[in-house]
Amino acid sequence: MTLLLGPVLRHVGETTAVVWVQTARPATVEVLGSSARTFEVAGHHFALVVVTGLEPDARIPYEVHVDGERAWPLPHSPFPPSVIPTRGPRTAGRARIVFGSCRYVKLSDRKLAALYGLDALDAYSARMAGRPAEEWPSALLLLGDQVYADELTPQTRRRIAGRRDRHPDWPDDEIVGFDEYVGLYRDSWIDPEIRWVMSTVPTAMIFDDHDVRDDWNTSATWRAEMARTPWWQDRIRSALASYWVYQHLGNLSPDELAADPDWTKVQAAEGDVWPLLVDLADRADAEVDGSKGLRFSFRWDMGRSRLVMIDSRNARILDGDEHLMLGEREFAWVEEQATAPTPDGQDVDHLLFGTSVPWLLAPALGDLETVNEIAAARPGLRGRIGEAVRQAADMEHWPAFRASFDRLAELVGRAARGAAPQPPATVTVVSGDVHHSYTARAELPGVPAGAARVHQVVCSPVHNHVPGAIRAAFRLAWSKPAAAWARAWAAHHGAPAPGPSWDRVGSPLFGNHIATLLVDGRHAEVIFEKPRSASVLDERARVTLSAEDHA
């Protein structure tokens, strides 16, 4: 088999598309008359085919040829042909954007499979294959934890068994090397339903902590602790290099790829480019606010809808006195993208900010995280206790970076007010990470009644196990008594009240879910679905996000 993984359909424009593949050997890969040579990373072979000259507003079936032989679709495939759904004026006002996070790999062990339940994206894909193409999504957003490098399946444990002779310092219960990351991505993306849906729905991705390691970049203390382990440098290099290859490259448009210096170096290199990716990973890990030419945040324009995806993991500023989710240069870039004109000069009706960790948590949790940030910054024993609590309780979302939380609130408020003559209809922050799903409606100071409606929408997990104690804790955190107590306690410890006020719309949802944002003109709503069987999903909640139904 020449095609090991993919094709994965990534960035799509009006006349262009980016298709990613992994092959068994060096080869030339062709899609719809456009071709690319593979590049080699640590003995593995990948290609990124930039397809040009496509018809706008069309669904274009495609095949993948490797060295002139058809490699996709697979023989006897039960799925419809893979297509490239180009964007254009006719469909600019409509979108169907599917999203979620925290997708653990499908398990063959029966007991573990029963514990983790049905994969919501897998079930969505199976159902989608039987529906008309007009009902297929226009984009898929994977909001973090695409792979779990520190929570290993029995299959992965068997694959890395016996490596201690070669790597005596590597831990037995975590993956470290690039080869091992290749195995994780293959396990996650090789499932037939997942492979097909990713071949035919433009897919955007951002990492979260488990793509690297639990609590990744929680604090400067955490980074220092990891740096003292003998295997961490190998781990972070493999994690960031594999993320760049498997996830980041496809987030970029053809113009952005052409302007990317690291991609230019890889294309021009002879032989294995692993040394180039080691340098890239080292620069990314040591990044100081975009100063080394790397940015994992990105923007997608989808007709009248815009996604600004924020890197809320690697972009953190943790050294010295600063404790920021994003540095000044990175945040300024995000602000610029939120208000930049669309390619055709039209207004943005629906603005989405993607961030793997939520901006608006349950109010009680938000206040507790802000208090913890204050405590962990103190000297001596109190600071050490605060840091221990931060790591043990995963207190590292936006409220735990209070200056960044406030700046994002200001940006969301400005975006909601918009510019004359018409502001956006909705401004929505989409996130994952916290292993329950919810919609929260926000009110921001200075945002008038005629401005965009603002929501935080979280869909997590797509496929994972949530213990009962965690469910109970989240239900309590969303209660009004808990919110009132936490606000009083936070005020007592000097934490100012947040500028926005917010509350959930409906009850929090637990279990595996997939969410769909439906856009039609200036109307927008989000639907949460939970799998009942391998191809049947039940609607659990539907929330209108636009203003006309909030009267």
N, C-alpha and C positions, 0 to 999 in steps of 0.2 A: 504494500500500500504506500503510494507516494505522498498522499496527503494525510498527515498525522492528526491535524487539528484544524478546525475552521472549515470553510471560510467564515469569518466574522465580519459582518457589515458594520462599518464604523461611521465616520462623518459623511453625511450626504448633503449636497447642495442642489441647485437647480439643474446643473449640467455635469456635476462631478460626484464621485463616490470614492471612498477609501475601503479597500478590502484587505483584511489581514489573514495570513495562513501560516501554518507550520508544516514543513515538509520533512521527508525522511532523509533527504540528501540535497546537495547543491543543485539548483534547478532554475529554469525560467518559468515564471507563473504568469498566465494570461487570463484576463477577464474582459470580455466584450471588446477585443481588439487592442487593449492596453496591457502592457507587460512590465514585469520587474524581475530582476535577478534576486535570488535569496541572499541574505547575509548570515554569517555564522557567529554564534555566541556559545563559547564553551562546548563546541562540538554539535550544537543544535542549529537548525536551519529555519529561517523565517523570511517571509516576504510581505511587503506592503505595496499593494497595487493601487496606483492612483488612476481611476477610470475617468476619462474625459469624453466630451462630445455627446453627452446624454440628452435626451429629450426632456424638457421640464414637464412637471405635472403628469408623470407617467409611472406605471409599474412595469419595470423592464426585467423580464426573466433573464437569468444569466447562468453560465456554466464556468467552472474553473478548469483550466488545462495546465498540466505540469509537464514541461518538455514536450508539448504537442499532444499529449494524451489526456483525455477527459478524466478528471479526478473527482469532480462534483457536478451533479448530484451522484450519490452513491448508487450502485446498481440495485434495482428492486426497491428503491426508497418508497415508503408508504406516504411520504409527505408531498404537498404541492410543490411545484418548482419554486426555488428561491428567486426573489425579485429585489430590485433596487427601486424603492419608491422616491423618485426625485421630487423636490419641492418646486413651487411655482405660484404664480398669481392666483390660479383657479382654486387652489387649496390653502391659500395663505391664512384664511380666517378660521380654519378647522384644525384640530389636533387631537390625537388620542395618545397620551403619554403614560406609559406603564412604568412603575418604579417600586423599589423596595431595597432592603439591605439585609445583611446577615444570612447568607445562603450557605449552609453547611452542605457538603457533598452528599449525594444519595448513598445510602448504606445497604450493603448486602446482608449483614448480620440481622436476623429477624428481630431480636430483642431491641437492638439499637434502633432499627428502622421504626419499630412501634413507638419507641420513646420519642423520636424526633418527628414523627408524623409525616404527612404528605407534603412534598415540595410544592409550594404554591406556584412558582414560576413554571415548573414542569407541567403541572395540571393546566395552567393557563395556556401553555404552548400546545398541549394535546387538544384542548378545546378549540383553540384558534385555527388549527389545521383543518377543522371541519366547517369553518365559517367562511363566508364570502370575503374576498380580499379587501373589499371596501370597508370591512369592519376590523381589519388588522391595525395594530398600533403604528403610529408615525414615529415613535421613538421609545427606546427602553433605557431607563436610567438605573444603573447599579450603583447604589450609594454607599458601598463600603463592605468590607469583609467578604470579598469574592472568594478568597481562600483562607483557610485557617492554618497558619504555620505553627501554632502552639497547642492545638487541640486535634490530635492525630487520630485518624481512623485505623482500625485493625490492618487494613490494606497498606497504609503508609508505614505503620510500624514494622510490618513484615519487609517492606521494601528497603528500609534503612537498617534493618538488623544486620549485625556483623560489621558495621563500619568502624567500630571502635579500634580495630587494628590499624586502620589508616588515619583515623582522627580521634585519638584518645581523649582530647579535651572537649569534644562536642557532646552535648547532652543527649541522653537516650530518648527523651520524650518530646523533642522539638526538632524541626527540620532546620538546616543551616545552609547547605550548599545550593548553588544554582541548579544543579541537576535535580535536587530534591524539590525545588520550586517548580521546575518543569513538570514533575510528576503530580504536584498539587493541581496545577492548572489543567493538566490533562484529565485528571479525575473529575474536576468540577465541570469542564466544558464538553466532555466526550459523550455524555448522556444524549441519546438520539433526539429527544424533544428539545433539549437546550441547544444542541448543535444546530438544529434546524431553525429555531426562532432567532438565534443570533446571526444566522446567515441571511435573514430576510427582514429584520427590523433594525434600523440604525441604532447602534448601542453606544451610549456614553458611560464612562466609568470613573470613579474616584476611590481611592483606598481609605481604609480606616485602620484601627490598631491591629486587628488580627491578621491582616495581610502582611504585617511585619511581626508584631508581638503584642500581647495584651498590655495595655497602658502605654503604648509607644508614645514618647514625647509628652508624658503627663507633666513632667517638671524637670528642672535642672538636676535635682537630686536623683531622679530616676535615670536620667541619661548618664550621670556619673557612676551610678551603681552598675549599669549595664556595661559601660566602658571598661570596668575592672574585670569583667569576665574574659577568659582567654578566647572565646569563640564569637564574641559579639561583632568584631570587625568583619569576619566572614559572613555572618548573618545579615548585617545591614547592607553590605555590598550585594549579596545575592537577592535580598528583598527588593531593593531599589532598582537594581538592574533588571530583574524580572518584571517589576511593575512598569518600567519604561517600555520594555518590549511588548508585554502582553496587554497592558491597559492604556498607558499614556499616549503612545504614538498615534493610535487611532482616534483620539479625541481631537486631533489637530486637523484643520482644513488643508487642502493641497497648498494653498499660499503660505500657511503657517509652517507646514513641513518644509517647503522650499527655503524658508527663511531661518529654519532652526539649525544652528551651527553644529550641534551634536549629531543630528540626522545627516547633515552634509558630510561630516567626517566618517560616519559609519558607511554611507554609500560609496565613498571614495576609497575606503580601506581595502587592502588585499588580505585575504585569509581571515582568521578568527579575530573578531573585534572585542573579545572579552577585556583586554587591557583598556580600551576606550571606555567601556561601561564601568570598569572599576574606578576610573578617574571621574566619570559622571556621578557615580554613586557616592564617592567621597565628597565631591562638591555639594551634592544634594544634602548629605547628612550634616555637613558643616555650614549649610546655607545661612547667610545672614541677610534676610530681607531682600532676596532677589539680586544680590550684588554679584553672584557668580553666573548669571545668565540663565538660570533655571527657573521655570515656573510650571507648576502642575495644575494651577487653576486654569480654567478655559471658559469660552463662551460659545454657545450654539444659538443661532437664529433659526427659528422654525416658523416661517411666515410671520404672523402678527404675535407670535409667542417667542419669548427669549429666555434661555437658561444661562445663568452665570454660575458656574460650578466653582466653589471655593475650596481650596486645599486647606482644610482645618486640622491637618496632622503634621505634615513635614514643614509647613510654613511657620510654625510656632516660634516665637522669640522667648527663650527661657533663661538666657544667661544674664548675669549682673542683676540690676534692680528691675529690669523689665520682665513682665509676665503677660505676653500678648498672644492671642490666637493668630494674628497676622501682624507683620511689621508695617511701617509707614509706606514703604514703596509698594508692597503687595496690596495693602488695603486701598491705596490710591488707584491702583490698576482696577480693582474690583469696582470702585466707585465710578471710574471712567467707563467701564463696560456696561454698567447698569443704565447709563444715559446716552451711550453712543448711538448715532443714527443707524437705522437698518440699511441694508444694502440698497433698497429701493426708496429710501427716504420716508417711508411711512411710519406711523406711530406704532409703538408696542402696546398691544391690548392686555397682554398677560406676561408679567415679569416673574420669573422663578429664580430664587437663589437656592442652589444646591449646596449642602454642607453635610458631611457624614454624621456629625454630632449635632443634636438639636440646638437651636437658638432659644426657643421657649420650652422649658421643661414644665412639669407640674410645679406651680408656684412655690410650694413648700420646699421642693428639691432645689429650685433655683436659689432661694434665700440661703439654704444650708451650704450650697457650694460657694456662694460669695463669702459667707462667714468663714468657711474653711480656707479660702484664699487668704483672707486677712490673718488667720491663725498661723498658717504655714509660713508666712513671711516674717513672723516674729523670731527673734533670736532665742537660742537656748532650748530648754526642754519643751516649752510650749510650742515652739516652731517644729521641733522633731515629732511631737505628737500630732500636730496638724498635718505634717507631711505623711505620717503613717496612715492617718485616717483618709487622706486624699487618695493614696494608692489602694488601700484596702476597699474603699467604697466607690472607686471609680469617679471621684469628684473632679472631672476634667472636661466638662462641657462649657458652652459659652458663658454661663453665669459664673464659672470658676475663673474666667478671664474677664473680669468685670469691665475694664476699660474697653476691651474689644466688643463685649456685649452692648455697651452703650453706643459705641460707634456704629455697629451694625443697626441698632435701633434708629439712629439718626439717618442712616442711609435708607433704610426701609421707609421711614417717614417722608423723606424727600422724594423718593420714588413714587410713593403713594399720592403725594400732592401733585406730582407730575408737572408738566408744562402746558401752557395754553396751546390750543383751545381745549384739549381733552386729555386728562390723566389716564393712566392705565385703568382697566376695569378691576384687575386683581394684582396684588403682590403677594406671592406665596413662597415661604421657605420650606423646602422639602428635605427631609432628613431620615436617618435610621438609627441604628446603634443600640437603642434602649430597650429592645425586646418587648415592647408593646406598641400598639398603633393607636393614633389619635389625631384629631383635628382640634386646634385651638384658635379661637377668634381673638384678634388683638385690637386694642384701641391705643393710638399713639398721640401724644401731645401735639397740638398744632395741625393735626390732619383733619380737615373739614368734612362735613357729611357727604359732600359730592365727590370726595377723593376715592381712590381705589380701596377695596376691602383687603385687609391684611390677615393672613392666616399662617400658622405653623402646621404643617402636615407631616406626620411621621408614619412610616410603614416599616415595621421590624417585629419579628424576623420573617424572612421568606421561607426559611427552613432551618429551624433550630429548636432546642428544648428550653422551656422557661419553667424553672421550679416553682412550686406553689408558694413558697415563702416570698419569692420575688414578686409574684403577682399580687399578693396581699400588700406588700410594701408600696407598690405603685398605686394600688387603689386607695390606700390611706393617704399617700402624698397628694392625690388629686382632690381630697376632701376639703371642704371649706374650713372646718376646725383646724386641720393640720396647717393650712395656709395661713390662718390668722395667728396661730402659735408661732410658726416659723418667722413670720414678718416681725412680730414683737421681739422675738429672740434676736433676729438679725439687727433690728434697730438698736437693741441694747448693746450689741457688739460693734456698733458704729457703721453698719452697712446701710447705705442710702437705699431708699425705695427705688425700684426700677422705674424708668420713665414709662414704658408701656404697661398697660394692664391687660390681662388675658384670662380666659377660662376655656375649658374644653367644650366642644360641641358634641353632646352625646357621651356615652360611656367609653372608657378606654377598652381596646380590643386586645385579647390575648390569643396566642396560637399563631400558626403560620398564615400569613396574608400576602396578597399582592394588591397594590393600589393602582387606580387608573384616573388620570386627570383628563376630563373631557372638556374640550373647548369648541364652542360654536359661536363665532362672532365675538361679542363681549360677554357672553354667558360662559361660566365655567363651573364645573362641579367635580368632586372627587368621590370615587367609589372604592370601597374596601371589599375584597372577596376572599373567602376562605375555602380551601379545597375540601370537597366531600368524598371525592373518589379521584381516580387517576386522570379524569377528563371533565369532571363536574365541579363547579365552584358555586358557593352560595353567597349572595350579596349580604354583607353584614352591616354596612352603613353606607349612606349616600348623603353628602353634604354639599349644598350649593355655596360656592365661594364668591360669586359676583353679587352686585348690590341689589339687583331687581327683585330678588326673593328674600331680602332681609328687611323689607319695609315693616 
